[in-house]
Amino acid sequence: MAGIGPVSKKNQFVERRAERQTALTDSANELEIFYNLCIGRVHFKSSSNTLYFVDSVSVPVSAIIHRVFKGFSQTPTIKQRYLDKHNLIKAAFCIQLTDVQFKPVLVALRLRGIHIEIT
């Protein structure tokens, strides 16, 4: 049976990767942002109030977003983004936040130990 091999249950490697700095600028496109995403790291593009992230069982970013929106009595619109124009290769998720929503979402993510990169 093929697989990815043993997966460490320790999050030390993931945490180190999430905390490393990237050289993304305001003009970074979605592909550059996707390349720098990982578990434990999200990217917030302040020019468009868009949050990019990957979801995992160990760091459920979408669940955190859903809980914050529940406090607003709203339902978030999380979109799947793709690497190709045919929508076959899944890349990451994104959500566009309003000026009222983005601060509580970012605070909730930071409280869960998620590294937030802002451009």
C-alpha positions in Angstrom: 0.0 0.0 0.0 1.4 3.4 -1.0 1.3 6.3 1.3 3.2 9.4 2.5 5.0 7.5 5.1 5.1 8.0 8.9 3.6 11.3 10.1 5.0 12.8 13.3 2.4 13.6 15.9 4.7 16.3 17.3 3.8 19.8 16.0 7.3 21.2 16.5 8.2 21.0 12.8 4.9 22.5 11.7 5.2 25.3 14.2 8.7 26.2 13.0 7.5 26.2 9.4 4.5 28.4 10.2 6.7 31.0 12.0 9.2 31.5 9.3 9.1 34.8 7.5 8.3 35.2 3.8 9.0 38.0 1.5 5.5 38.5 0.2 4.5 42.0 -0.8 1.2 43.7 -1.4 1.5 42.8 -5.1 1.8 39.0 -4.4 -0.6 36.9 -6.5 -2.6 34.0 -5.3 -0.1 31.4 -6.4 2.7 33.1 -4.4 0.4 33.2 -1.4 -0.6 29.5 -1.8 3.1 28.5 -2.0 3.8 30.1 1.4 0.8 28.7 3.2 1.0 25.7 5.6 -0.7 24.3 8.5 -0.6 26.8 11.3 -0.2 29.8 9.0 -2.7 32.0 7.3 -2.2 35.0 5.0 -4.4 38.1 5.2 -4.3 40.5 2.2 -5.4 43.8 3.7 -5.9 45.5 0.4 -8.9 43.2 -0.3 -9.6 42.0 3.2 -9.1 38.4 2.0 -7.9 35.6 4.3 -6.1 32.6 2.7 -5.6 29.4 4.6 -5.3 25.6 4.5 -7.4 23.4 6.7 -6.3 20.4 8.6 -7.6 18.2 11.4 -4.9 19.4 13.8 -5.5 23.1 13.0 -9.1 23.6 11.8 -9.1 27.2 10.6 -12.5 27.0 9.0 -14.0 25.8 12.3 -12.6 28.8 14.0 -14.0 31.1 11.3 -17.4 29.4 11.7 -17.4 30.0 15.5 -16.6 33.7 15.0 -19.3 34.1 12.5 -21.8 32.3 14.8 -21.2 35.2 17.2 -22.2 37.6 14.4 -25.3 35.3 13.6 -23.9 35.0 10.1 -22.6 32.1 7.9 -19.2 32.5 6.3 -18.7 32.1 2.6 -15.5 30.1 2.4 -14.3 29.5 -1.2 -12.1 26.7 -2.5 -9.3 28.1 -4.7 -7.6 26.1 -7.5 -4.1 26.1 -9.1 -5.5 25.5 -12.6 -8.1 27.1 -14.8 -10.1 23.8 -15.0 -10.6 23.7 -11.2 -9.0 20.3 -10.8 -6.0 21.0 -8.6 -7.2 22.3 -5.2 -4.9 24.9 -3.7 -6.3 26.6 -0.6 -9.3 28.3 0.9 -10.1 31.9 1.0 -12.8 34.2 2.5 -13.4 37.8 2.0 -14.1 39.6 5.3 -15.8 42.9 6.0 -14.1 45.6 8.1 -16.2 44.5 11.0 -15.4 40.8 10.6 -11.7 40.7 10.0 -10.4 41.9 13.4 -12.4 39.3 15.4 -11.4 36.5 13.0 -7.7 37.4 13.2 -7.8 37.7 17.0 -9.5 34.2 17.2 -6.8 32.7 15.0 -4.0 34.3 17.0 -5.5 33.0 20.2 -5.4 29.5 18.7 -1.7 30.0 18.0 -2.0 30.4 14.3 0.7 32.6 12.6 -0.8 35.4 10.5 1.1 37.0 7.7 -0.4 40.4 6.7 0.4 42.2 3.5 
